[in-house]
Every structure is written in structure tokens, then in C-alpha cells.
Amino acid sequence: MRIAYAYRRSNLYPYQGKATSFPDGEARTRFLRSVSDIGFDGLELSLDALGGLNATKHQMTELRKELEDHGTPCAVVKGGGGLHHYKIAEENRAKLEKAVEIATWIGAETVNTGVGGYTDPRFGSERGGLVSQGSSEQATEEDFVRAAKGLREFGEMAGANGVNVTIEVHQHSIADNSSSALHILDLADSPHVFANPDLGNILWTYETPDETSEEAILALAPRSKYWHCKNLRRVHVPELEHSYFVRVPLSDGDIDYRFAISAMVDAGFDGYLAIEGATDGDQLYSDRRSFEYIKSVLAEIE
């Protein structure tokens, strides 16, 4: 199983610029050397980190060479969004089109997207509560049909260029648990559209998770082509009807990744397992721990 590094934190010495950007110069060189030294097989980079809608073929060709020279190719481009709500569909469609285009330029095999619904900023987007805006619980069947139609179209576009599309199971999304993700995949009915079974997102969507991590991974493993992995410690405060979550290395949280990896291996998963980079503190130290844990579990299983 190949292991990718999902880039999340841009505060890489000496760079202290825009949080969504991918640093250049000395900071990027140090980062790529560190990622290569840990042993990652590739990187996930977001559309924003790659220059957004203004990214050019020349820029991506140059970046591709730099990444591959360091042994850290861009394996996955993260971008896009829900296509079923009129307030966000046009913008997300443009992002998804650009993500597919960039993937072909930079040599990535997958575009990872979501099917997020519209969230009203007046009501916040906090995780761990009783309600999740834009959720599958609030969606209509028409929402699912509209989202699936768009994904089928982009699947055809991506597939024609040798690229897969994966739907990330995500909070504030109509694919926020295994059943809703499978429903969209069934409606899309595309040989190029798959799941990304992000168990951390299922865990922290609601005060009490919709389903266990074990239930989710067993359901989604056969339909998955890419896999975000992060782990959390859940702190439940019933008096507030809320749960809070602390990010930890993969070996230390509430999700049993030994079970999850076993399920994915048994299902014949052949995509990238992506360690989502830490967002605070010494990310490379924390993420090295996660990488070494995954390698040890894989060695025992395989």
C-alpha cells in the first residue's frame, strides 16, 4: 500500500505566508527533503496550494519536475466541492474542472473532491454538535441525483485523462457517512468515481457518531480508491450536548487503524493511504510517528 502525505500546514521555517499556499524557496526545499526522508511515496496538494484557478500548465510542469526530483511526486490534487446547491455549484464546478486539468499537468492519478452543501455562516460550521449544516440528513433525493450527475460528468472528463475522482466522506456534506457515500456512488454509476473513507470526518461530525469506524470502513473499503487518515481523541460533554476533538498521531486516537487497514487490504485497496498532516506543533515529528505506525501495521498484515 502506497503512503501519501496530505499537506496541511504552511508554517515551514522560514516561510510564514498565506496559510493555503505551498511555500517556495528554502522552506519548500527543506519540507520536500523531510517528506522524502520519512519515506512518503507522494504528496496530496490542494487546488489553492497549487495556485487555484490561475495555475498554468507551465507552472505545473515546472513544479512537477521539482517534486519528482525530490522523490515526492504529486499523487493527488484536492479540489472542487458540492454541485447540488445553486449558491455554490457554479464556483465548485470551475474548481473541479481546474483540479482535473491540473492533475493531468502535474501527473497526479486522483482528484479528491467533496459534495459539501451550502452552509450559512450565521450558524457557524462547528463539528461535534447535534446538527450538521449541509448534511445527508438534511438532503433531498434531488440533491443526491444532482450531485451524482455532476460527478458522473467529471468522472468521464477525468477518466479520459487517466485520472480517478474520489468523493471524500466529510462533515457538512451529503456524503457524511457510509450509506450516503454509497448512495451517491450508486447513482453516479461511473467506473472513474470512487470513495475516500475519511473515518476522522465521520467521528467528529456529530456529538455521537452516525456509525462506528469499523462499520464505515467495512462498507466503504470495496468502493475506495484513495484514503485520508487522521486520528482524534473524543471528549464528550453531555451537559453541553457537544463533543470536542483533539488531533493526535494515528496510533493514539479513538479510531482503530489496525482494523481499518486490515479491512482495506482485504478489500484489495490499491490506492494511496494519505496521512493528513498535523495542523499544529511540529507536524513532521507527529507525521513521522504516524508513518512509522502505518508501516509497522502493514508489515504485520502483509
Phi and psi in degrees as a GROMACS rama.xvg file:
@    title "Ramachandran Plot"
@    xaxis  label "Phi"
@    yaxis  label "Psi"
@TYPE xy
-80.2224  147.415  ARG-2
-119.698  122.841  ILE-3
-106.117  160.094  ALA-4
-111.13  112.98  TYR-5
-84.9312  103.044  ALA-6
-64.8553  127.014  TYR-7
-130.899  -26.5097  ARG-8
-120.798  124.199  ARG-9
-97.1942  -4.85313  SER-10
-77.0748  76.3285  ASN-11
-113.313  115.962  LEU-12
-53.6854  133.247  TYR-13
-95.2512  14.1236  PRO-14
-78.103  133.622  TYR-15
-141.49  45.979  GLN-16
-94.4941  -149.72  GLY-17
-60.8019  132.877  LYS-18
-63.6347  -30.2849  ALA-19
-88.9399  -2.03995  THR-20
-86.5081  161.971  SER-21
-103.228  113.955  PHE-22
-56.6767  154.13  PRO-23
-116.948  -172.614  ASP-24
63.6966  -142.856  GLY-25
-61.318  -39.5494  GLU-26
-62.037  -43.9749  ALA-27
-67.8926  -40.0108  ARG-28
-60.8175  -45.6437  THR-29
-61.9035  -43.2023  ARG-30
-62.5837  -48.3631  PHE-31
-63.8867  -37.7258  LEU-32
-63.1871  -40.5233  ARG-33
-66.1199  -44.0837  SER-34
-62.4409  -41.6595  VAL-35
-65.5262  -40.5439  SER-36
-64.0282  -38.0012  ASP-37
-63.6898  -37.9149  ILE-38
119.103  9.74125  GLY-39
-62.0818  147.422  PHE-40
-89.9416  -12.9745  ASP-41
-179.814  177.94  GLY-42
-119.983  149.059  LEU-43
-103.116  128.136  GLU-44
-125.354  140.303  LEU-45
-80.417  161.546  SER-46
-57.6803  -41.9283  LEU-47
-63.3018  -42.4618  ASP-48
-63.7  -26.0583  ALA-49
-93.5239  5.52747  LEU-50
109.736  -1.41212  GLY-51
66.21  -150.75  GLY-52
-67.7528  -13.6053  LEU-53
-93.2506  -1.25268  ASN-54
-61.911  139.156  ALA-55
-110.531  161.281  THR-56
-60.4823  -41.0642  LYS-57
-61.3555  -45.5733  HIS-58
-60.4376  -43.5461  GLN-59
-71.0723  -33.324  MET-60
-65.6391  -42.1548  THR-61
-65.4188  -43.738  GLU-62
-65.9315  -38.4289  LEU-63
-57.643  -45.062  ARG-64
-61.6637  -44.0971  LYS-65
-61.661  -45.3714  GLU-66
-65.1322  -44.7307  LEU-67
-68.8172  -31.9195  GLU-68
-64.1656  -28.5414  ASP-69
-88.7203  -1.57527  HIS-70
75.5532  22.2752  GLY-71
-129.526  66.5962  THR-72
-64.5189  156.734  PRO-73
-78.5672  110.145  CYS-74
-88.2123  -32.1124  ALA-75
-141.879  137.778  VAL-76
-106.495  128.509  VAL-77
-103.477  119.504  LYS-78
-177.886  164.801  GLY-79
112.293  -145.843  GLY-80
153.678  -176.074  GLY-81
-63.6063  142.88  GLY-82
-115.131  7.87453  LEU-83
-101.656  -9.10877  HIS-84
-112.776  129.609  HIS-85
-60.8504  -25.9928  TYR-86
-74.2784  -20.3849  LYS-87
-126.395  -9.76725  ILE-88
-63.075  -45.1824  ALA-89
-64.0388  -45.0674  GLU-90
-63.6672  -44.184  GLU-91
-68.9753  -32.3019  ASN-92
-62.9248  -43.203  ARG-93
-63.285  -39.8134  ALA-94
-65.6899  -41.3759  LYS-95
-68.3934  -40.2565  LEU-96
-59.0995  -44.0624  GLU-97
-67.5642  -38.6505  LYS-98
-61.8498  -40.6925  ALA-99
-64.9115  -42.2608  VAL-100
-62.2897  -46.3075  GLU-101
-63.0751  -39.6046  ILE-102
-58.2593  -39.436  ALA-103
-69.3448  -34.1602  THR-104
-73.4251  -39.4721  TRP-105
-95.085  -5.71841  ILE-106
86.3552  19.2051  GLY-107
-78.1521  146.762  ALA-108
-92.8131  -12.9359  GLU-109
-141.91  143.242  THR-110
-109.492  121.264  VAL-111
-99.6629  125.129  ASN-112
-132.677  178.093  THR-113
-128.973  174.336  GLY-114
-125.98  51.5824  VAL-115
-65.8835  143.654  GLY-116
-90.53  179.548  GLY-117
-76.2214  132.509  TYR-118
-117.542  131.548  THR-119
-82.5789  116.737  ASP-120
-60.5111  -18.6127  PRO-121
-68.1738  -22.2032  ARG-122
-108.072  6.48584  PHE-123
70.9249  175.863  GLY-124
-136.419  35.4886  SER-125
-69.318  146.084  GLU-126
-93.7912  162.906  ARG-127
85.0526  15.0293  GLY-128
-103.834  -166.977  GLY-129
-81.4211  -24.9592  LEU-130
-127.217  143.389  VAL-131
-124.519  115.946  SER-132
-60.6146  144.415  GLN-133
69.8329  20.3275  GLY-134
-83.1322  169.764  SER-135
-65.1608  -30.1313  SER-136
-62.6412  -33.2188  GLU-137
-92.8871  -8.33184  GLN-138
-79.3033  154.242  ALA-139
-99.2771  165.306  THR-140
-62.4059  -31.926  GLU-141
-62.5418  -36.6535  GLU-142
-60.1486  -45.3993  ASP-143
-63.6831  -43.1496  PHE-144
-64.428  -43.4872  VAL-145
-65.2923  -43.0222  ARG-146
-63.0887  -43.4887  ALA-147
-64.6261  -38.3051  ALA-148
-61.1177  -45.9703  LYS-149
-63.5161  -40.2711  GLY-150
-66.3708  -36.7467  LEU-151
-63.343  -41.9754  ARG-152
-62.7995  -45.2187  GLU-153
-72.3937  -28.5341  PHE-154
-61.4865  -41.0702  GLY-155
-64.2042  -43.3354  GLU-156
-61.8865  -46.5368  MET-157
-67.3064  -45.1845  ALA-158
-60.2995  -34.5438  GLY-159
-64.3516  -19.2948  ALA-160
-109.835  15.386  ASN-161
73.2734  25.192  GLY-162
-117.131  139.799  VAL-163
-92.7496  157.527  ASN-164
-117.473  130.794  VAL-165
-119.179  141.731  THR-166
-97.7821  118.004  ILE-167
-80.6819  126.654  GLU-168
-69.3167  120.164  VAL-169
-150.098  148.709  HIS-170
-66.4303  159.377  GLN-171
54.9807  39.5488  HIS-172
-143.148  150.913  SER-173
-78.6942  -3.42486  ILE-174
-114.9  74.6977  ALA-175
-113.871  8.15541  ASP-176
-154.754  178.082  ASN-177
-67.7605  -39.837  SER-178
-66.9796  -40.4913  SER-179
-71.0776  -36.4887  SER-180
-64.9576  -42.9424  ALA-181
-66.1965  -34.0838  LEU-182
-63.484  -43.1917  HIS-183
-65.8168  -42.7406  ILE-184
-60.5224  -41.4041  LEU-185
-64.8678  -40.9739  ASP-186
-68.7547  -38.9248  LEU-187
-67.0456  -38.981  ALA-188
48.4458  53.4747  ASP-189
-120.993  136.823  SER-190
-73.3634  -2.26726  PRO-191
-114.638  1.05819  HIS-192
-116.973  127.265  VAL-193
-134.841  -177.29  PHE-194
-100.951  154.487  ALA-195
-120.856  99.9039  ASN-196
-82.5702  72.756  PRO-197
-73.0278  100.018  ASP-198
-69.1928  -30.2104  LEU-199
-62.4725  -37.8926  GLY-200
-67.911  -34.0814  ASN-201
-67.7783  -41.6959  ILE-202
-61.9744  -39.5861  LEU-203
-102.325  6.77827  TRP-204
-65.6331  -47.7789  THR-205
-120.021  167.621  TYR-206
-55.1232  -46.6081  GLU-207
-118.007  123.166  THR-208
-56.3186  147.304  PRO-209
-58.671  -35.6416  ASP-210
-156.097  164.543  GLU-211
-77.3745  159.16  THR-212
-61.6422  -36.116  SER-213
-65.3816  -44.2459  GLU-214
-61.2595  -43.0497  GLU-215
-66.1239  -45.8429  ALA-216
-70.3911  -35.5427  ILE-217
-64.1332  -36.5999  LEU-218
-73.3866  -37.6574  ALA-219
-95.934  -21.2985  LEU-220
-52.8362  -44.7  ALA-221
-67.9149  -14.2062  PRO-222
-111.291  14.1925  ARG-223
-103.325  146.643  SER-224
-129.88  -9.97124  LYS-225
-154.531  152.385  TYR-226
-147.9  109.277  TRP-227
-76.7809  130.286  HIS-228
-125.721  122.193  CYS-229
-145.048  161.519  LYS-230
-132.863  156.237  ASN-231
-143.32  152.197  LEU-232
-104.033  121.614  ARG-233
-89.1735  128.853  ARG-234
-116.721  105.896  VAL-235
-92.7574  129.208  HIS-236
-119.559  86.9987  VAL-237
-60.642  -29.4786  PRO-238
-62.0167  -28.5282  GLU-239
-99.5663  -0.0750368  LEU-240
51.6423  48.9403  GLU-241
-152.059  150.351  HIS-242
-120.734  144.643  SER-243
-118.432  156.197  TYR-244
-134.816  138.117  PHE-245
-115.206  123.555  VAL-246
-71.7354  135.333  ARG-247
-140.6  164.178  VAL-248
-57.1906  159.286  PRO-249
-59.4915  -27.4274  LEU-250
-79.3244  -12.1675  SER-251
-111.492  -0.902788  ASP-252
-101.628  -168.99  GLY-253
-79.2423  -17.7914  ASP-254
-84.5128  128.879  ILE-255
-86.308  95.3064  ASP-256
-75.5189  -17.5552  TYR-257
-64.3107  -43.7982  ARG-258
-64.2488  -46.8821  PHE-259
-63.6961  -44.1552  ALA-260
-64.8159  -40.3551  ILE-261
-59.1898  -42.4432  SER-262
-64.6434  -41.0535  ALA-263
-68.4541  -41.9436  MET-264
-61.9787  -44.0611  VAL-265
-63.8804  -29.2408  ASP-266
-82.8875  -2.99354  ALA-267
80.3981  25.6021  GLY-268
-57.4894  128.366  PHE-269
-124.936  18.0564  ASP-270
-95.8581  -165.082  GLY-271
-87.5626  132.403  TYR-272
-85.3214  120.501  LEU-273
-109.109  120.061  ALA-274
-80.8287  116.043  ILE-275
-72.0944  120.134  GLU-276
-59.6938  145.085  GLY-277
-60.444  148.408  ALA-278
-104.606  -4.52995  THR-279
-139.811  157.474  ASP-280
69.4807  -157.22  GLY-281
-80.671  91.1059  ASP-282
-62.5874  -38.9948  GLN-283
-68.913  -33.8616  LEU-284
-67.3138  -49.2465  TYR-285
-61.7442  -43.0698  SER-286
-76.0234  -25.5531  ASP-287
-64.6545  -40.7034  ARG-288
-59.9412  -44.1079  ARG-289
-63.7091  -42.8196  SER-290
-60.5661  -47.4337  PHE-291
-65.7735  -35.2045  GLU-292
-63.0609  -47.2785  TYR-293
-61.1106  -43.9475  ILE-294
-61.2237  -39.648  LYS-295
-67.7035  -40.1992  SER-296
-66.4932  -43.1895  VAL-297
-61.8912  -40.0522  LEU-298
-62.213  -39.1166  ALA-299
-70.6722  -39.2503  GLU-300
-73.0252  -43.5088  ILE-301
